[in-house]
Amino acid sequence: MGTGKTSAARLAATRLGAIVVRTDAVRKRLGGVPLREWVAADFGMGLYAPEIGRRTYAEAARLADELLRAGWPVVVDGSFSHAAERDALRAVAGHHRLPFAVLWCDAPDEVLVERLRQRAGDRQEISDG
């Protein structure tokens, strides 16, 4: 949370002329939650339970595949903390014979804390982190 994944995804998408698929948005759509409604949940619970996570990343891969079939470049924005999530997107790119890359985003703890503090007051933000 707060490492700059979404900013990096937006920058990459702008440079590539790509569409961004945000796992934050996919998760909320799957959970029937309005996009900008903040969801308070303990780690691994509710909307952030492992099964919802699996469904979220599977749906993000499906959307990426659909967009690629339509001829659009795609950047998928998410934490992808499990190798299987990354492998699924790698397979989608391979199916389309397209390059695949993973961007690692990190920041010092004090930067993360400040970003999360700022995010908490942003009514336009869809991330619950």
Backbone bond lengths (Angstrom), bond angles and torsions (degrees), N, CA, C in turn:
res aa  C-N    CA-C-N  psi(-1)  N-CA   C-N-CA  omega(-1)  CA-C   N-CA-C  phi
1 M - - - 1.439 - - 1.518 110.05 -
2 G 1.322 115.30 132.93 1.440 120.64 174.44 1.520 115.57 77.57
3 T 1.324 117.69 12.06 1.465 119.89 -176.96 1.528 113.14 -82.07
4 G 1.324 118.22 -11.65 1.460 121.21 -179.69 1.517 113.82 104.06
5 K 1.333 117.11 15.71 1.471 120.60 -178.29 1.526 112.18 -59.00
6 T 1.327 116.15 -46.77 1.462 119.62 -177.02 1.525 110.61 -68.66
7 S 1.312 117.49 -40.31 1.475 119.94 176.93 1.522 110.46 -62.36
8 A 1.319 116.89 -43.74 1.471 120.71 178.40 1.528 110.66 -64.04
9 A 1.334 116.93 -41.61 1.466 120.67 179.62 1.524 110.81 -63.03
10 R 1.323 116.24 -43.23 1.467 119.98 179.10 1.523 111.58 -64.00
11 L 1.317 117.08 -42.52 1.462 121.03 178.93 1.528 110.69 -63.47
12 A 1.331 116.34 -46.67 1.471 120.07 178.98 1.526 110.28 -61.47
13 A 1.316 116.71 -43.79 1.467 120.49 -179.24 1.521 111.38 -63.04
14 T 1.312 116.49 -40.03 1.468 120.12 178.45 1.521 110.28 -61.81
15 R 1.312 116.24 -44.43 1.469 120.07 -179.06 1.518 112.76 -69.35
16 L 1.334 116.64 -30.09 1.463 121.18 -178.21 1.525 113.23 -94.22
17 G 1.314 117.14 -9.29 1.459 120.16 -173.23 1.516 110.49 67.36
18 A 1.337 116.45 35.67 1.463 122.18 -172.74 1.527 112.31 -102.39
19 I 1.299 114.37 164.02 1.462 123.36 172.94 1.520 107.60 -95.16
20 V 1.337 116.59 136.82 1.463 121.57 177.58 1.525 109.09 -95.95
21 V 1.325 115.60 128.05 1.462 122.15 171.13 1.527 105.66 -103.56
22 R 1.330 116.98 112.83 1.470 121.58 -178.57 1.518 110.17 -95.66
23 T 1.312 116.49 122.22 1.459 119.24 178.53 1.531 110.99 -63.65
24 D 1.336 118.48 -28.42 1.467 120.35 175.85 1.529 110.44 -58.89
25 A 1.326 116.61 -43.48 1.460 121.45 -179.50 1.523 111.10 -71.99
26 V 1.313 116.97 -41.13 1.471 120.97 179.12 1.523 109.77 -60.75
27 R 1.333 117.14 -45.17 1.466 122.08 -179.33 1.532 110.96 -58.71
28 K 1.319 116.17 -45.65 1.462 119.43 -179.02 1.527 111.61 -67.10
29 R 1.324 116.25 -39.46 1.475 118.49 177.80 1.516 110.43 -62.25
30 L 1.325 117.15 -45.34 1.467 120.84 179.26 1.528 111.71 -62.98
31 G 1.336 116.15 -33.64 1.458 120.58 -179.11 1.511 114.19 -86.37
32 G 1.341 116.91 -0.61 1.462 119.93 -179.82 1.521 113.08 69.39
33 V 1.329 116.40 28.19 1.463 121.63 -177.92 1.524 108.94 -105.01
34 P 1.347 118.00 132.60 1.462 119.05 175.74 1.530 110.75 -55.07
35 L 1.308 115.49 143.94 1.455 122.49 -172.14 1.526 114.02 -52.81
36 R 1.301 117.49 -42.87 1.466 119.73 -175.23 1.525 113.14 -102.14
37 E 1.310 116.79 16.02 1.470 120.35 174.80 1.523 108.66 -85.43
38 W 1.320 116.09 125.70 1.457 120.82 -179.75 1.527 109.04 -76.56
39 V 1.318 115.99 132.84 1.458 122.19 -179.16 1.520 108.88 -111.17
40 A 1.326 115.75 115.27 1.470 120.26 176.22 1.523 107.60 -90.07
41 A 1.313 115.97 119.41 1.465 120.08 179.16 1.520 108.77 -149.00
42 D 1.313 115.50 139.97 1.462 119.58 174.22 1.521 108.42 -65.81
43 F 1.323 115.85 156.30 1.453 121.84 -179.82 1.527 110.25 -53.93
44 G 1.340 115.95 127.06 1.456 121.39 177.64 1.516 115.02 77.55
45 M 1.323 117.25 13.07 1.464 120.94 -177.52 1.536 110.37 -120.30
46 G 1.327 115.90 162.23 1.454 121.88 174.27 1.514 112.64 54.90
47 L 1.306 115.50 -127.52 1.460 121.77 -179.27 1.528 111.70 -63.47
48 Y 1.334 116.48 -14.87 1.464 121.37 -178.87 1.529 112.50 -109.89
49 A 1.321 115.99 20.21 1.465 121.23 175.26 1.526 109.08 -69.09
50 P 1.321 117.77 151.73 1.477 120.45 -177.84 1.530 114.10 -53.00
51 E 1.313 118.55 -40.91 1.473 120.51 -178.36 1.530 110.96 -64.81
52 I 1.326 117.08 -40.74 1.470 120.26 177.46 1.531 109.07 -65.09
53 G 1.322 116.78 -38.43 1.463 120.50 176.76 1.515 111.52 -60.38
54 R 1.333 116.72 -45.38 1.475 119.97 178.28 1.524 110.70 -61.27
55 R 1.318 116.52 -44.22 1.472 120.24 179.23 1.530 110.97 -64.05
56 T 1.327 116.47 -38.87 1.466 121.37 -179.87 1.521 110.98 -61.04
57 Y 1.331 116.69 -49.47 1.462 119.78 -176.76 1.529 111.76 -72.57
58 A 1.327 117.53 -31.06 1.464 119.97 174.97 1.527 110.22 -66.55
59 E 1.319 116.30 -41.03 1.465 120.25 179.14 1.532 110.92 -68.91
60 A 1.319 118.12 -38.30 1.466 121.05 176.71 1.526 110.06 -61.20
61 A 1.329 117.13 -41.11 1.472 120.79 177.77 1.524 110.30 -66.02
62 R 1.329 117.25 -39.82 1.467 120.87 178.54 1.526 110.37 -63.16
63 L 1.329 116.74 -44.36 1.465 120.71 178.93 1.528 111.19 -63.74
64 A 1.338 116.44 -42.26 1.462 119.71 177.72 1.525 110.60 -60.00
65 D 1.326 116.75 -43.61 1.457 121.01 178.44 1.529 111.00 -60.75
66 E 1.313 116.22 -44.65 1.466 120.62 -179.70 1.534 110.86 -62.73
67 L 1.315 117.08 -43.36 1.464 120.62 179.31 1.529 111.54 -66.39
68 L 1.320 116.54 -40.89 1.470 119.90 177.65 1.527 110.95 -63.56
69 R 1.334 117.27 -40.46 1.471 120.60 177.37 1.525 110.96 -61.57
70 A 1.350 116.07 -30.40 1.467 120.70 179.05 1.523 111.68 -82.73
71 G 1.343 116.87 -2.53 1.453 120.33 176.30 1.517 115.67 95.64
72 W 1.325 117.34 8.10 1.457 120.68 -178.96 1.523 111.77 -94.66
73 P 1.325 118.08 136.62 1.472 119.75 168.73 1.531 108.08 -68.20
74 V 1.328 116.72 151.16 1.463 121.01 -175.29 1.520 110.44 -135.91
75 V 1.329 114.46 140.37 1.458 122.88 168.65 1.523 105.93 -121.27
76 V 1.321 117.55 126.63 1.467 121.14 178.68 1.519 107.77 -104.84
77 D 1.318 115.14 122.62 1.464 123.62 -176.15 1.526 109.49 -101.17
78 G 1.322 116.06 115.20 1.461 120.98 177.53 1.514 110.05 -174.07
79 S 1.319 116.57 173.45 1.470 119.59 -178.44 1.525 112.53 -79.12
80 F 1.320 118.57 -31.32 1.465 122.41 177.74 1.522 111.75 46.41
81 S 1.326 115.63 52.60 1.461 120.75 -174.99 1.528 113.47 -75.99
82 H 1.324 117.34 -10.62 1.469 121.10 178.35 1.530 109.49 -111.93
83 A 1.315 116.08 136.72 1.468 121.30 -179.04 1.522 111.69 -56.58
84 A 1.324 117.79 -36.00 1.470 120.93 -179.35 1.523 111.49 -61.51
85 E 1.341 117.15 -33.80 1.465 120.44 178.34 1.532 110.28 -66.61
86 R 1.311 116.06 -43.08 1.464 120.20 178.25 1.526 110.69 -68.14
87 D 1.326 116.20 -40.56 1.469 120.60 -179.59 1.524 111.80 -61.85
88 A 1.329 116.68 -36.90 1.467 119.95 179.49 1.525 110.62 -62.41
89 L 1.315 117.29 -42.99 1.473 119.82 178.77 1.516 111.62 -72.16
90 R 1.323 116.39 -35.30 1.473 119.62 175.35 1.532 109.56 -59.40
91 A 1.332 116.34 -40.49 1.468 120.79 179.01 1.530 110.98 -66.14
92 V 1.323 117.18 -38.40 1.469 120.44 177.46 1.522 109.57 -61.84
93 A 1.318 116.77 -48.20 1.466 119.89 179.16 1.526 110.26 -61.53
94 G 1.324 117.41 -42.61 1.463 121.26 179.29 1.517 112.38 -61.43
95 H 1.333 115.97 -39.93 1.465 120.71 177.91 1.532 111.04 -58.55
96 H 1.326 115.65 -35.19 1.471 120.79 -179.60 1.532 112.17 -93.05
97 R 1.338 115.58 4.20 1.470 121.33 -178.46 1.532 111.58 54.95
98 L 1.337 114.30 46.11 1.463 121.20 -179.15 1.518 109.93 -118.55
99 P 1.327 116.69 153.82 1.469 119.24 177.46 1.531 110.50 -66.84
100 F 1.312 114.86 154.62 1.465 122.54 -179.17 1.517 107.68 -134.47
101 A 1.323 116.66 136.01 1.462 120.76 177.63 1.518 109.44 -142.14
102 V 1.319 115.36 150.46 1.453 122.47 174.65 1.522 107.11 -116.26
103 L 1.326 116.06 130.82 1.457 120.88 175.17 1.521 108.01 -102.88
104 W 1.321 116.27 128.49 1.463 121.35 177.18 1.520 107.99 -97.11
105 C 1.317 117.25 124.70 1.462 121.79 179.28 1.522 108.87 -114.51
106 D 1.315 115.74 135.77 1.458 121.43 -179.08 1.522 107.68 -150.65
107 A 1.322 115.67 158.62 1.459 120.87 178.02 1.521 108.52 -156.82
108 P 1.325 117.39 156.86 1.464 120.29 176.50 1.529 110.77 -63.97
109 D 1.314 115.71 152.32 1.467 121.06 -177.12 1.528 112.79 -52.76
110 E 1.326 117.62 -42.26 1.470 119.72 -177.63 1.529 110.98 -65.27
111 V 1.313 117.93 -32.46 1.467 121.72 176.67 1.523 109.63 -70.44
112 L 1.333 116.64 -43.07 1.465 120.52 178.20 1.522 110.96 -59.07
113 V 1.327 116.77 -46.35 1.466 121.34 -179.36 1.523 110.34 -59.32
114 E 1.316 117.30 -45.24 1.466 120.83 -179.40 1.528 111.17 -66.01
115 R 1.314 117.49 -42.60 1.469 120.14 178.75 1.524 111.06 -62.64
116 L 1.317 117.12 -43.02 1.463 120.35 179.81 1.529 110.65 -66.76
117 R 1.311 117.42 -35.96 1.472 121.36 176.73 1.525 109.69 -62.87
118 Q 1.330 116.45 -45.55 1.469 120.08 179.20 1.517 111.18 -65.24
119 R 1.318 116.78 -41.01 1.461 121.92 -178.84 1.528 111.16 -61.33
120 A 1.335 116.57 -37.65 1.467 120.85 -177.61 1.523 112.06 -58.52
121 G 1.321 117.85 -28.87 1.456 120.94 -179.69 1.513 114.54 -95.76
122 D 1.322 117.65 2.82 1.463 121.74 -176.17 1.528 110.13 -94.69
123 R 1.310 117.23 106.41 1.468 122.87 -177.85 1.523 112.68 -68.62
124 Q 1.345 118.21 -14.95 1.457 121.33 179.51 1.515 112.30 -90.40
125 E 1.326 117.40 -11.01 1.468 121.97 -176.88 1.526 110.33 -76.10
126 I 1.335 115.75 137.26 1.466 119.33 179.63 1.512 112.64 -101.69
127 S 1.332 117.79 -14.52 1.456 120.72 -179.72 1.521 110.03 -72.32
128 D 1.319 116.66 140.63 1.459 122.00 177.12 1.519 112.38 -91.67
129 G 1.339 116.92 -6.09 1.460 121.33 -177.18 1.517 112.49 -63.96
